[in-house]
């Protein structure tokens, strides 16, 4: 579904991504793990058109989307749940969700998807008239995921969904991600919580200082000595 080939991205004179290549197969959960500053968020920003690519190629459903506008990329079927959730605190839960469907015009289907999202996340239905800023961190993360799903994406990308959450809430958020996957969504997951990400992922890539240094099935990387030493505290 998504194929990234030899991607190079710069911030001024800083070479942030150094020729990385990876694939996301349809129906799979793919994780990209690494330390702070490894280039994980830059990768997602580049894929979804928020950061200009110097060279390389990004193919989505076999079409070249390199440096396309973010609007066009969302219309093509890709959505990002950004780091830090970025919900609108002064809008209600329902208003936040409806903003996810901003580019859509199929009003009847939008209402069906709104009902689906509220079924996926019962707490959002319970709090539908509350301001987003009054929700807990975990509820805000669910709202951010629900808002992204309202664009009806084929590929859902999540940037550090566990960031800043208590361990018990992290477990709940990952259960939500698994549930969304079971509903048929392909997922690209960027995570510092390597243990949780690798347990969830069908396949994973390890990113270090802008380069992919290791890849394999999630379950295999859990037992890799380098991964255990660098990311799992082994």
mmCIF file of the C-alpha atoms, coordinates in Angstrom:
data_MODEL
# 
_entry.id   MODEL 
# 
loop_
_atom_site.group_PDB 
_atom_site.id 
_atom_site.type_symbol 
_atom_site.label_atom_id 
_atom_site.label_alt_id 
_atom_site.label_comp_id 
_atom_site.label_asym_id 
_atom_site.label_entity_id 
_atom_site.label_seq_id 
_atom_site.pdbx_PDB_ins_code 
_atom_site.Cartn_x 
_atom_site.Cartn_y 
_atom_site.Cartn_z 
_atom_site.occupancy 
_atom_site.B_iso_or_equiv 
_atom_site.pdbx_formal_charge 
_atom_site.auth_seq_id 
_atom_site.auth_comp_id 
_atom_site.auth_asym_id 
_atom_site.auth_atom_id 
_atom_site.pdbx_PDB_model_num 
ATOM 1   C CA . UNK A 1 1   ? 0.000   0.000   0.000  1.00 0.00 ? 1   UNK A CA 1 
ATOM 2   C CA . UNK A 1 2   ? 2.811   2.418   0.941  1.00 0.00 ? 2   UNK A CA 1 
ATOM 3   C CA . UNK A 1 3   ? 6.301   2.184   -0.502 1.00 0.00 ? 3   UNK A CA 1 
ATOM 4   C CA . UNK A 1 4   ? 9.056   4.618   0.478  1.00 0.00 ? 4   UNK A CA 1 
ATOM 5   C CA . UNK A 1 5   ? 12.238  4.500   -1.586 1.00 0.00 ? 5   UNK A CA 1 
ATOM 6   C CA . UNK A 1 6   ? 15.588  6.136   -0.738 1.00 0.00 ? 6   UNK A CA 1 
ATOM 7   C CA . UNK A 1 7   ? 14.042  9.117   1.021  1.00 0.00 ? 7   UNK A CA 1 
ATOM 8   C CA . UNK A 1 8   ? 16.306  12.064  1.830  1.00 0.00 ? 8   UNK A CA 1 
ATOM 9   C CA . UNK A 1 9   ? 15.026  14.961  3.913  1.00 0.00 ? 9   UNK A CA 1 
ATOM 10  C CA . UNK A 1 10  ? 16.899  17.987  5.271  1.00 0.00 ? 10  UNK A CA 1 
ATOM 11  C CA . UNK A 1 11  ? 16.281  20.666  7.896  1.00 0.00 ? 11  UNK A CA 1 
ATOM 12  C CA . UNK A 1 12  ? 18.600  23.384  6.633  1.00 0.00 ? 12  UNK A CA 1 
ATOM 13  C CA . UNK A 1 13  ? 22.039  21.784  6.738  1.00 0.00 ? 13  UNK A CA 1 
ATOM 14  C CA . UNK A 1 14  ? 20.893  18.857  8.880  1.00 0.00 ? 14  UNK A CA 1 
ATOM 15  C CA . UNK A 1 15  ? 20.421  15.600  6.965  1.00 0.00 ? 15  UNK A CA 1 
ATOM 16  C CA . UNK A 1 16  ? 17.424  14.221  8.880  1.00 0.00 ? 16  UNK A CA 1 
ATOM 17  C CA . UNK A 1 17  ? 16.536  11.184  6.727  1.00 0.00 ? 17  UNK A CA 1 
ATOM 18  C CA . UNK A 1 18  ? 19.402  9.482   4.918  1.00 0.00 ? 18  UNK A CA 1 
ATOM 19  C CA . UNK A 1 19  ? 18.036  7.388   2.090  1.00 0.00 ? 19  UNK A CA 1 
ATOM 20  C CA . UNK A 1 20  ? 15.509  5.343   4.050  1.00 0.00 ? 20  UNK A CA 1 
ATOM 21  C CA . UNK A 1 21  ? 13.306  2.744   2.373  1.00 0.00 ? 21  UNK A CA 1 
ATOM 22  C CA . UNK A 1 22  ? 10.391  0.795   3.840  1.00 0.00 ? 22  UNK A CA 1 
ATOM 23  C CA . UNK A 1 23  ? 7.048   -0.780  2.917  1.00 0.00 ? 23  UNK A CA 1 
ATOM 24  C CA . UNK A 1 24  ? 3.622   -0.963  4.533  1.00 0.00 ? 24  UNK A CA 1 
ATOM 25  C CA . UNK A 1 25  ? 1.547   -3.849  3.216  1.00 0.00 ? 25  UNK A CA 1 
ATOM 26  C CA . UNK A 1 26  ? -2.216  -3.574  3.081  1.00 0.00 ? 26  UNK A CA 1 
ATOM 27  C CA . UNK A 1 27  ? -3.944  -4.929  6.164  1.00 0.00 ? 27  UNK A CA 1 
ATOM 28  C CA . UNK A 1 28  ? -0.795  -4.929  8.308  1.00 0.00 ? 28  UNK A CA 1 
ATOM 29  C CA . UNK A 1 29  ? 0.449   -2.994  11.327 1.00 0.00 ? 29  UNK A CA 1 
ATOM 30  C CA . UNK A 1 30  ? 3.964   -1.703  10.664 1.00 0.00 ? 30  UNK A CA 1 
ATOM 31  C CA . UNK A 1 31  ? 5.980   -0.031  13.424 1.00 0.00 ? 31  UNK A CA 1 
ATOM 32  C CA . UNK A 1 32  ? 8.888   2.363   13.145 1.00 0.00 ? 32  UNK A CA 1 
ATOM 33  C CA . UNK A 1 33  ? 10.788  2.535   16.419 1.00 0.00 ? 33  UNK A CA 1 
ATOM 34  C CA . UNK A 1 34  ? 13.776  4.546   17.570 1.00 0.00 ? 34  UNK A CA 1 
ATOM 35  C CA . UNK A 1 35  ? 15.067  7.062   20.078 1.00 0.00 ? 35  UNK A CA 1 
ATOM 36  C CA . UNK A 1 36  ? 14.291  10.782  20.174 1.00 0.00 ? 36  UNK A CA 1 
ATOM 37  C CA . UNK A 1 37  ? 15.817  12.515  17.172 1.00 0.00 ? 37  UNK A CA 1 
ATOM 38  C CA . UNK A 1 38  ? 16.050  9.338   15.101 1.00 0.00 ? 38  UNK A CA 1 
ATOM 39  C CA . UNK A 1 39  ? 13.796  10.794  12.395 1.00 0.00 ? 39  UNK A CA 1 
ATOM 40  C CA . UNK A 1 40  ? 10.533  9.009   13.124 1.00 0.00 ? 40  UNK A CA 1 
ATOM 41  C CA . UNK A 1 41  ? 8.233   12.044  13.096 1.00 0.00 ? 41  UNK A CA 1 
ATOM 42  C CA . UNK A 1 42  ? 10.098  13.518  10.118 1.00 0.00 ? 42  UNK A CA 1 
ATOM 43  C CA . UNK A 1 43  ? 9.317   10.315  8.243  1.00 0.00 ? 43  UNK A CA 1 
ATOM 44  C CA . UNK A 1 44  ? 5.570   10.667  8.821  1.00 0.00 ? 44  UNK A CA 1 
ATOM 45  C CA . UNK A 1 45  ? 5.594   14.394  8.067  1.00 0.00 ? 45  UNK A CA 1 
ATOM 46  C CA . UNK A 1 46  ? 7.369   13.694  4.784  1.00 0.00 ? 46  UNK A CA 1 
ATOM 47  C CA . UNK A 1 47  ? 4.995   10.910  3.805  1.00 0.00 ? 47  UNK A CA 1 
ATOM 48  C CA . UNK A 1 48  ? 1.883   13.027  4.399  1.00 0.00 ? 48  UNK A CA 1 
ATOM 49  C CA . UNK A 1 49  ? 3.202   16.169  2.671  1.00 0.00 ? 49  UNK A CA 1 
ATOM 50  C CA . UNK A 1 50  ? 4.002   18.313  5.703  1.00 0.00 ? 50  UNK A CA 1 
ATOM 51  C CA . UNK A 1 51  ? 7.761   18.243  5.093  1.00 0.00 ? 51  UNK A CA 1 
ATOM 52  C CA . UNK A 1 52  ? 9.398   18.681  1.700  1.00 0.00 ? 52  UNK A CA 1 
ATOM 53  C CA . UNK A 1 53  ? 11.422  15.748  0.399  1.00 0.00 ? 53  UNK A CA 1 
ATOM 54  C CA . UNK A 1 54  ? 14.827  16.506  -1.155 1.00 0.00 ? 54  UNK A CA 1 
ATOM 55  C CA . UNK A 1 55  ? 14.881  13.287  -3.176 1.00 0.00 ? 55  UNK A CA 1 
ATOM 56  C CA . UNK A 1 56  ? 13.516  9.781   -3.129 1.00 0.00 ? 56  UNK A CA 1 
ATOM 57  C CA . UNK A 1 57  ? 10.039  8.490   -3.877 1.00 0.00 ? 57  UNK A CA 1 
ATOM 58  C CA . UNK A 1 58  ? 6.835   7.881   -1.931 1.00 0.00 ? 58  UNK A CA 1 
ATOM 59  C CA . UNK A 1 59  ? 4.268   5.604   -3.566 1.00 0.00 ? 59  UNK A CA 1 
ATOM 60  C CA . UNK A 1 60  ? 0.787   5.195   -2.108 1.00 0.00 ? 60  UNK A CA 1 
ATOM 61  C CA . UNK A 1 61  ? -1.469  2.613   -3.754 1.00 0.00 ? 61  UNK A CA 1 
ATOM 62  C CA . UNK A 1 62  ? 1.062   2.584   -6.635 1.00 0.00 ? 62  UNK A CA 1 
ATOM 63  C CA . UNK A 1 63  ? 0.752   6.357   -7.242 1.00 0.00 ? 63  UNK A CA 1 
ATOM 64  C CA . UNK A 1 64  ? 3.623   8.781   -6.694 1.00 0.00 ? 64  UNK A CA 1 
ATOM 65  C CA . UNK A 1 65  ? 2.650   11.216  -3.917 1.00 0.00 ? 65  UNK A CA 1 
ATOM 66  C CA . UNK A 1 66  ? 6.111   12.670  -3.264 1.00 0.00 ? 66  UNK A CA 1 
ATOM 67  C CA . UNK A 1 67  ? 5.739   16.330  -2.230 1.00 0.00 ? 67  UNK A CA 1 
ATOM 68  C CA . UNK A 1 68  ? 2.023   16.344  -3.048 1.00 0.00 ? 68  UNK A CA 1 
ATOM 69  C CA . UNK A 1 69  ? -0.197  18.639  -0.971 1.00 0.00 ? 69  UNK A CA 1 
ATOM 70  C CA . UNK A 1 70  ? -1.472  17.228  2.312  1.00 0.00 ? 70  UNK A CA 1 
ATOM 71  C CA . UNK A 1 71  ? -5.066  17.816  1.148  1.00 0.00 ? 71  UNK A CA 1 
ATOM 72  C CA . UNK A 1 72  ? -4.478  15.624  -1.902 1.00 0.00 ? 72  UNK A CA 1 
ATOM 73  C CA . UNK A 1 73  ? -2.819  12.939  0.208  1.00 0.00 ? 73  UNK A CA 1 
ATOM 74  C CA . UNK A 1 74  ? -5.743  12.854  2.665  1.00 0.00 ? 74  UNK A CA 1 
ATOM 75  C CA . UNK A 1 75  ? -8.162  12.644  -0.265 1.00 0.00 ? 75  UNK A CA 1 
ATOM 76  C CA . UNK A 1 76  ? -6.127  9.701   -1.599 1.00 0.00 ? 76  UNK A CA 1 
ATOM 77  C CA . UNK A 1 77  ? -6.807  7.816   1.645  1.00 0.00 ? 77  UNK A CA 1 
ATOM 78  C CA . UNK A 1 78  ? -4.048  8.542   4.167  1.00 0.00 ? 78  UNK A CA 1 
ATOM 79  C CA . UNK A 1 79  ? -4.444  10.253  7.544  1.00 0.00 ? 79  UNK A CA 1 
ATOM 80  C CA . UNK A 1 80  ? -2.037  11.178  10.350 1.00 0.00 ? 80  UNK A CA 1 
ATOM 81  C CA . UNK A 1 81  ? -2.760  11.230  14.078 1.00 0.00 ? 81  UNK A CA 1 
ATOM 82  C CA . UNK A 1 82  ? -0.117  13.776  15.098 1.00 0.00 ? 82  UNK A CA 1 
ATOM 83  C CA . UNK A 1 83  ? 2.207   13.663  18.068 1.00 0.00 ? 83  UNK A CA 1 
ATOM 84  C CA . UNK A 1 84  ? 0.635   15.451  21.027 1.00 0.00 ? 84  UNK A CA 1 
ATOM 85  C CA . UNK A 1 85  ? -2.908  14.726  19.767 1.00 0.00 ? 85  UNK A CA 1 
ATOM 86  C CA . UNK A 1 86  ? -3.545  18.312  18.566 1.00 0.00 ? 86  UNK A CA 1 
ATOM 87  C CA . UNK A 1 87  ? -7.270  18.270  19.225 1.00 0.00 ? 87  UNK A CA 1 
ATOM 88  C CA . UNK A 1 88  ? -9.229  21.542  19.360 1.00 0.00 ? 88  UNK A CA 1 
ATOM 89  C CA . UNK A 1 89  ? -9.742  22.135  23.112 1.00 0.00 ? 89  UNK A CA 1 
ATOM 90  C CA . UNK A 1 90  ? -12.578 24.662  22.750 1.00 0.00 ? 90  UNK A CA 1 
ATOM 91  C CA . UNK A 1 91  ? -14.653 22.505  20.403 1.00 0.00 ? 91  UNK A CA 1 
ATOM 92  C CA . UNK A 1 92  ? -16.874 19.664  21.556 1.00 0.00 ? 92  UNK A CA 1 
ATOM 93  C CA . UNK A 1 93  ? -15.992 16.032  21.016 1.00 0.00 ? 93  UNK A CA 1 
ATOM 94  C CA . UNK A 1 94  ? -18.484 15.800  18.153 1.00 0.00 ? 94  UNK A CA 1 
ATOM 95  C CA . UNK A 1 95  ? -17.195 19.001  16.542 1.00 0.00 ? 95  UNK A CA 1 
ATOM 96  C CA . UNK A 1 96  ? -13.638 17.657  16.713 1.00 0.00 ? 96  UNK A CA 1 
ATOM 97  C CA . UNK A 1 97  ? -14.747 14.413  15.088 1.00 0.00 ? 97  UNK A CA 1 
ATOM 98  C CA . UNK A 1 98  ? -16.639 16.179  12.310 1.00 0.00 ? 98  UNK A CA 1 
ATOM 99  C CA . UNK A 1 99  ? -13.551 18.195  11.419 1.00 0.00 ? 99  UNK A CA 1 
ATOM 100 C CA . UNK A 1 100 ? -11.952 14.896  10.435 1.00 0.00 ? 100 UNK A CA 1 
ATOM 101 C CA . UNK A 1 101 ? -14.516 14.650  7.634  1.00 0.00 ? 101 UNK A CA 1 
ATOM 102 C CA . UNK A 1 102 ? -13.858 18.203  6.410  1.00 0.00 ? 102 UNK A CA 1 
ATOM 103 C CA . UNK A 1 103 ? -12.851 17.107  2.892  1.00 0.00 ? 103 UNK A CA 1 
ATOM 104 C CA . UNK A 1 104 ? -15.790 14.734  2.468  1.00 0.00 ? 104 UNK A CA 1 
ATOM 105 C CA . UNK A 1 105 ? -19.161 15.558  0.888  1.00 0.00 ? 105 UNK A CA 1 
ATOM 106 C CA . UNK A 1 106 ? -21.036 12.267  1.456  1.00 0.00 ? 106 UNK A CA 1 
ATOM 107 C CA . UNK A 1 107 ? -23.158 13.449  4.389  1.00 0.00 ? 107 UNK A CA 1 
ATOM 108 C CA . UNK A 1 108 ? -25.071 10.192  4.921  1.00 0.00 ? 108 UNK A CA 1 
ATOM 109 C CA . UNK A 1 109 ? -21.858 8.164   5.006  1.00 0.00 ? 109 UNK A CA 1 
ATOM 110 C CA . UNK A 1 110 ? -20.280 10.712  7.344  1.00 0.00 ? 110 UNK A CA 1 
ATOM 111 C CA . UNK A 1 111 ? -23.130 10.165  9.815  1.00 0.00 ? 111 UNK A CA 1 
ATOM 112 C CA . UNK A 1 112 ? -22.605 6.399   9.575  1.00 0.00 ? 112 UNK A CA 1 
ATOM 113 C CA . UNK A 1 113 ? -18.882 6.833   10.252 1.00 0.00 ? 113 UNK A CA 1 
ATOM 114 C CA . UNK A 1 114 ? -19.613 9.117   13.190 1.00 0.00 ? 114 UNK A CA 1 
ATOM 115 C CA . UNK A 1 115 ? -21.797 6.394   14.680 1.00 0.00 ? 115 UNK A CA 1 
ATOM 116 C CA . UNK A 1 116 ? -19.055 3.810   13.963 1.00 0.00 ? 116 UNK A CA 1 
ATOM 117 C CA . UNK A 1 117 ? -16.386 5.905   15.713 1.00 0.00 ? 117 UNK A CA 1 
ATOM 118 C CA . UNK A 1 118 ? -18.663 6.435   18.709 1.00 0.00 ? 118 UNK A CA 1 
ATOM 119 C CA . UNK A 1 119 ? -19.222 2.676   18.818 1.00 0.00 ? 119 UNK A CA 1 
ATOM 120 C CA . UNK A 1 120 ? -15.465 2.066   18.714 1.00 0.00 ? 120 UNK A CA 1 
ATOM 121 C CA . UNK A 1 121 ? -14.958 4.598   21.515 1.00 0.00 ? 121 UNK A CA 1 
ATOM 122 C CA . UNK A 1 122 ? -18.004 4.531   23.834 1.00 0.00 ? 122 UNK A CA 1 
ATOM 123 C CA . UNK A 1 123 ? -16.463 7.187   26.082 1.00 0.00 ? 123 UNK A CA 1 
ATOM 124 C CA . UNK A 1 124 ? -16.498 9.640   23.189 1.00 0.00 ? 124 UNK A CA 1 
ATOM 125 C CA . UNK A 1 125 ? -20.226 9.052   22.781 1.00 0.00 ? 125 UNK A CA 1 
ATOM 126 C CA . UNK A 1 126 ? -20.719 9.629   26.521 1.00 0.00 ? 126 UNK A CA 1 
ATOM 127 C CA . UNK A 1 127 ? -18.780 12.901  26.284 1.00 0.00 ? 127 UNK A CA 1 
ATOM 128 C CA . UNK A 1 128 ? -19.980 14.028  22.850 1.00 0.00 ? 128 UNK A CA 1 
ATOM 129 C CA . UNK A 1 129 ? -21.026 17.494  24.061 1.00 0.00 ? 129 UNK A CA 1 
ATOM 130 C CA . UNK A 1 130 ? -17.971 18.089  26.268 1.00 0.00 ? 130 UNK A CA 1 
ATOM 131 C CA . UNK A 1 131 ? -15.158 20.405  25.180 1.00 0.00 ? 131 UNK A CA 1 
ATOM 132 C CA . UNK A 1 132 ? -12.123 18.479  23.993 1.00 0.00 ? 132 UNK A CA 1 
ATOM 133 C CA . UNK A 1 133 ? -9.921  20.277  26.490 1.00 0.00 ? 133 UNK A CA 1 
ATOM 134 C CA . UNK A 1 134 ? -11.848 18.795  29.422 1.00 0.00 ? 134 UNK A CA 1 
ATOM 135 C CA . UNK A 1 135 ? -11.007 15.198  28.460 1.00 0.00 ? 135 UNK A CA 1 
ATOM 136 C CA . UNK A 1 136 ? -8.257  13.139  30.058 1.00 0.00 ? 136 UNK A CA 1 
ATOM 137 C CA . UNK A 1 137 ? -5.059  12.476  28.104 1.00 0.00 ? 137 UNK A CA 1 
ATOM 138 C CA . UNK A 1 138 ? -6.183  9.009   27.110 1.00 0.00 ? 138 UNK A CA 1 
ATOM 139 C CA . UNK A 1 139 ? -9.607  10.263  26.023 1.00 0.00 ? 139 UNK A CA 1 
ATOM 140 C CA . UNK A 1 140 ? -7.969  13.005  23.967 1.00 0.00 ? 140 UNK A CA 1 
ATOM 141 C CA . UNK A 1 141 ? -5.837  10.362  22.230 1.00 0.00 ? 141 UNK A CA 1 
ATOM 142 C CA . UNK A 1 142 ? -8.976  8.374   21.422 1.00 0.00 ? 142 UNK A CA 1 
ATOM 143 C CA . UNK A 1 143 ? -10.544 11.569  20.091 1.00 0.00 ? 143 UNK A CA 1 
ATOM 144 C CA . UNK A 1 144 ? -7.514  12.222  17.886 1.00 0.00 ? 144 UNK A CA 1 
ATOM 145 C CA . UNK A 1 145 ? -7.707  8.683   16.496 1.00 0.00 ? 145 UNK A CA 1 
ATOM 146 C CA . UNK A 1 146 ? -11.470 8.979   15.989 1.00 0.00 ? 146 UNK A CA 1 
ATOM 147 C CA . UNK A 1 147 ? -11.059 12.305  14.199 1.00 0.00 ? 147 UNK A CA 1 
ATOM 148 C CA . UNK A 1 148 ? -8.531  10.713  11.831 1.00 0.00 ? 148 UNK A CA 1 
ATOM 149 C CA . UNK A 1 149 ? -10.877 7.798   11.149 1.00 0.00 ? 149 UNK A CA 1 
ATOM 150 C CA . UNK A 1 150 ? -13.603 10.247  10.099 1.00 0.00 ? 150 UNK A CA 1 
ATOM 151 C CA . UNK A 1 151 ? -11.669 10.921  6.900  1.00 0.00 ? 151 UNK A CA 1 
ATOM 152 C CA . UNK A 1 152 ? -12.213 7.202   6.108  1.00 0.00 ? 152 UNK A CA 1 
ATOM 153 C CA . UNK A 1 153 ? -8.505  6.466   5.516  1.00 0.00 ? 153 UNK A CA 1 
ATOM 154 C CA . UNK A 1 154 ? -7.070  3.348   3.926  1.00 0.00 ? 154 UNK A CA 1 
ATOM 155 C CA . UNK A 1 155 ? -3.828  3.968   5.826  1.00 0.00 ? 155 UNK A CA 1 
ATOM 156 C CA . UNK A 1 156 ? -3.859  5.349   9.376  1.00 0.00 ? 156 UNK A CA 1 
ATOM 157 C CA . UNK A 1 157 ? -0.558  6.756   10.635 1.00 0.00 ? 157 UNK A CA 1 
ATOM 158 C CA . UNK A 1 158 ? -0.018  7.335   14.352 1.00 0.00 ? 158 UNK A CA 1 
ATOM 159 C CA . UNK A 1 159 ? 2.829   9.455   15.733 1.00 0.00 ? 159 UNK A CA 1 
ATOM 160 C CA . UNK A 1 160 ? 3.755   8.545   19.329 1.00 0.00 ? 160 UNK A CA 1 
ATOM 161 C CA . UNK A 1 161 ? 0.226   7.691   20.545 1.00 0.00 ? 161 UNK A CA 1 
ATOM 162 C CA . UNK A 1 162 ? 1.513   6.707   23.997 1.00 0.00 ? 162 UNK A CA 1 
ATOM 163 C CA . UNK A 1 163 ? 3.429   9.944   24.593 1.00 0.00 ? 163 UNK A CA 1 
ATOM 164 C CA . UNK A 1 164 ? 2.794   11.481  28.013 1.00 0.00 ? 164 UNK A CA 1 
ATOM 165 C CA . UNK A 1 165 ? 0.247   8.876   29.112 1.00 0.00 ? 165 UNK A CA 1 
ATOM 166 C CA . UNK A 1 166 ? 0.252   6.806   32.291 1.00 0.00 ? 166 UNK A CA 1 
ATOM 167 C CA . UNK A 1 167 ? 1.162   3.113   31.781 1.00 0.00 ? 167 UNK A CA 1 
ATOM 168 C CA . UNK A 1 168 ? -2.386  1.887   32.413 1.00 0.00 ? 168 UNK A CA 1 
ATOM 169 C CA . UNK A 1 169 ? -3.697  4.345   29.786 1.00 0.00 ? 169 UNK A CA 1 
ATOM 170 C CA . UNK A 1 170 ? -0.966  3.319   27.331 1.00 0.00 ? 170 UNK A CA 1 
ATOM 171 C CA . UNK A 1 171 ? -2.294  -0.234  27.485 1.00 0.00 ? 171 UNK A CA 1 
ATOM 172 C CA . UNK A 1 172 ? -5.800  1.017   26.775 1.00 0.00 ? 172 UNK A CA 1 
ATOM 173 C CA . UNK A 1 173 ? -4.655  3.111   23.800 1.00 0.00 ? 173 UNK A CA 1 
ATOM 174 C CA . UNK A 1 174 ? -2.853  0.130   22.291 1.00 0.00 ? 174 UNK A CA 1 
ATOM 175 C CA . UNK A 1 175 ? -5.971  -1.996  22.741 1.00 0.00 ? 175 UNK A CA 1 
ATOM 176 C CA . UNK A 1 176 ? -7.831  0.694   20.805 1.00 0.00 ? 176 UNK A CA 1 
ATOM 177 C CA . UNK A 1 177 ? -5.230  0.589   18.014 1.00 0.00 ? 177 UNK A CA 1 
ATOM 178 C CA . UNK A 1 178 ? -5.570  -3.185  17.796 1.00 0.00 ? 178 UNK A CA 1 
ATOM 179 C CA . UNK A 1 179 ? -9.352  -2.823  17.644 1.00 0.00 ? 179 UNK A CA 1 
ATOM 180 C CA . UNK A 1 180 ? -9.087  -0.280  14.809 1.00 0.00 ? 180 UNK A CA 1 
ATOM 181 C CA . UNK A 1 181 ? -6.815  -2.706  12.945 1.00 0.00 ? 181 UNK A CA 1 
ATOM 182 C CA . UNK A 1 182 ? -9.321  -5.510  13.448 1.00 0.00 ? 182 UNK A CA 1 
ATOM 183 C CA . UNK A 1 183 ? -11.901 -3.233  11.806 1.00 0.00 ? 183 UNK A CA 1 
ATOM 184 C CA . UNK A 1 184 ? -9.797  -3.436  8.635  1.00 0.00 ? 184 UNK A CA 1 
ATOM 185 C CA . UNK A 1 185 ? -7.411  -0.466  8.795  1.00 0.00 ? 185 UNK A CA 1 
ATOM 186 C CA . UNK A 1 186 ? -3.788  -0.622  7.699  1.00 0.00 ? 186 UNK A CA 1 
ATOM 187 C CA . UNK A 1 187 ? -1.603  1.114   10.293 1.00 0.00 ? 187 UNK A CA 1 
ATOM 188 C CA . UNK A 1 188 ? 1.830   2.733   10.334 1.00 0.00 ? 188 UNK A CA 1 
ATOM 189 C CA . UNK A 1 189 ? 2.837   3.278   13.958 1.00 0.00 ? 189 UNK A CA 1 
ATOM 190 C CA . UNK A 1 190 ? 5.662   5.510   15.178 1.00 0.00 ? 190 UNK A CA 1 
ATOM 191 C CA . UNK A 1 191 ? 6.538   4.763   18.800 1.00 0.00 ? 191 UNK A CA 1 
ATOM 192 C CA . UNK A 1 192 ? 9.210   5.232   21.452 1.00 0.00 ? 192 UNK A CA 1 
ATOM 193 C CA . UNK A 1 193 ? 7.539   2.509   23.532 1.00 0.00 ? 193 UNK A CA 1 
ATOM 194 C CA . UNK A 1 194 ? 9.304   -0.234  21.603 1.00 0.00 ? 194 UNK A CA 1 
ATOM 195 C CA . UNK A 1 195 ? 7.932   -3.109  23.676 1.00 0.00 ? 195 UNK A CA 1 
ATOM 196 C CA . UNK A 1 196 ? 4.289   -2.170  23.128 1.00 0.00 ? 196 UNK A CA 1 
ATOM 197 C CA . UNK A 1 197 ? 4.877   -1.379  19.450 1.00 0.00 ? 197 UNK A CA 1 
ATOM 198 C CA . UNK A 1 198 ? 6.693   -4.630  18.656 1.00 0.00 ? 198 UNK A CA 1 
ATOM 199 C CA . UNK A 1 199 ? 4.073   -6.714  20.449 1.00 0.00 ? 199 UNK A CA 1 
ATOM 200 C CA . UNK A 1 200 ? 1.442   -5.110  18.225 1.00 0.00 ? 200 UNK A CA 1 
ATOM 201 C CA . UNK A 1 201 ? 3.293   -4.919  14.895 1.00 0.00 ? 201 UNK A CA 1 
ATOM 202 C CA . UNK A 1 202 ? 3.319   -7.480  12.100 1.00 0.00 ? 202 UNK A CA 1 
ATOM 203 C CA . UNK A 1 203 ? 6.571   -5.954  10.865 1.00 0.00 ? 203 UNK A CA 1 
ATOM 204 C CA . UNK A 1 204 ? 8.906   -3.285  12.214 1.00 0.00 ? 204 UNK A CA 1 
ATOM 205 C CA . UNK A 1 205 ? 11.837  -1.068  11.297 1.00 0.00 ? 205 UNK A CA 1 
ATOM 206 C CA . UNK A 1 206 ? 14.451  0.366   13.661 1.00 0.00 ? 206 UNK A CA 1 
ATOM 207 C CA . UNK A 1 207 ? 15.503  3.929   12.841 1.00 0.00 ? 207 UNK A CA 1 
ATOM 208 C CA . UNK A 1 208 ? 18.742  5.459   14.155 1.00 0.00 ? 208 UNK A CA 1 
ATOM 209 C CA . UNK A 1 209 ? 19.959  8.962   13.242 1.00 0.00 ? 209 UNK A CA 1 
ATOM 210 C CA . UNK A 1 210 ? 18.035  9.001   9.980  1.00 0.00 ? 210 UNK A CA 1 
ATOM 211 C CA . UNK A 1 211 ? 18.911  5.484   8.834  1.00 0.00 ? 211 UNK A CA 1 
ATOM 212 C CA . UNK A 1 212 ? 17.066  2.168   9.071  1.00 0.00 ? 212 UNK A CA 1 
ATOM 213 C CA . UNK A 1 213 ? 19.485  -0.175  10.814 1.00 0.00 ? 213 UNK A CA 1 
ATOM 214 C CA . UNK A 1 214 ? 17.292  -3.210  11.393 1.00 0.00 ? 214 UNK A CA 1 
ATOM 215 C CA . UNK A 1 215 ? 14.000  -4.661  10.229 1.00 0.00 ? 215 UNK A CA 1 
ATOM 216 C CA . UNK A 1 216 ? 11.952  -7.795  10.705 1.00 0.00 ? 216 UNK A CA 1 
ATOM 217 C CA . UNK A 1 217 ? 8.772   -9.283  12.114 1.00 0.00 ? 217 UNK A CA 1 
ATOM 218 C CA . UNK A 1 218 ? 7.699   -7.607  15.326 1.00 0.00 ? 218 UNK A CA 1 
ATOM 219 C CA . UNK A 1 219 ? 7.935   -10.833 17.304 1.00 0.00 ? 219 UNK A CA 1 
ATOM 220 C CA . UNK A 1 220 ? 11.441  -11.503 15.963 1.00 0.00 ? 220 UNK A CA 1 
ATOM 221 C CA . UNK A 1 221 ? 12.740  -8.050  16.885 1.00 0.00 ? 221 UNK A CA 1 
ATOM 222 C CA . UNK A 1 222 ? 11.473  -8.533  20.442 1.00 0.00 ? 222 UNK A CA 1 
ATOM 223 C CA . UNK A 1 223 ? 14.148  -11.207 20.883 1.00 0.00 ? 223 UNK A CA 1 
ATOM 224 C CA . UNK A 1 224 ? 16.912  -9.405  18.944 1.00 0.00 ? 224 UNK A CA 1 
ATOM 225 C CA . UNK A 1 225 ? 19.919  -8.639  21.169 1.00 0.00 ? 225 UNK A CA 1 
ATOM 226 C CA . UNK A 1 226 ? 20.468  -5.135  19.747 1.00 0.00 ? 226 UNK A CA 1 
ATOM 227 C CA . UNK A 1 227 ? 16.823  -4.208  20.182 1.00 0.00 ? 227 UNK A CA 1 
ATOM 228 C CA . UNK A 1 228 ? 16.709  -5.645  23.699 1.00 0.00 ? 228 UNK A CA 1 
ATOM 229 C CA . UNK A 1 229 ? 19.843  -3.757  24.721 1.00 0.00 ? 229 UNK A CA 1 
ATOM 230 C CA . UNK A 1 230 ? 18.958  -0.425  23.078 1.00 0.00 ? 230 UNK A CA 1 
ATOM 231 C CA . UNK A 1 231 ? 15.179  -0.209  23.435 1.00 0.00 ? 231 UNK A CA 1 
ATOM 232 C CA . UNK A 1 232 ? 13.823  -2.860  25.803 1.00 0.00 ? 232 UNK A CA 1 
ATOM 233 C CA . UNK A 1 233 ? 16.172  -2.432  28.751 1.00 0.00 ? 233 UNK A CA 1 
ATOM 234 C CA . UNK A 1 234 ? 17.600  -5.921  28.274 1.00 0.00 ? 234 UNK A CA 1 
# 
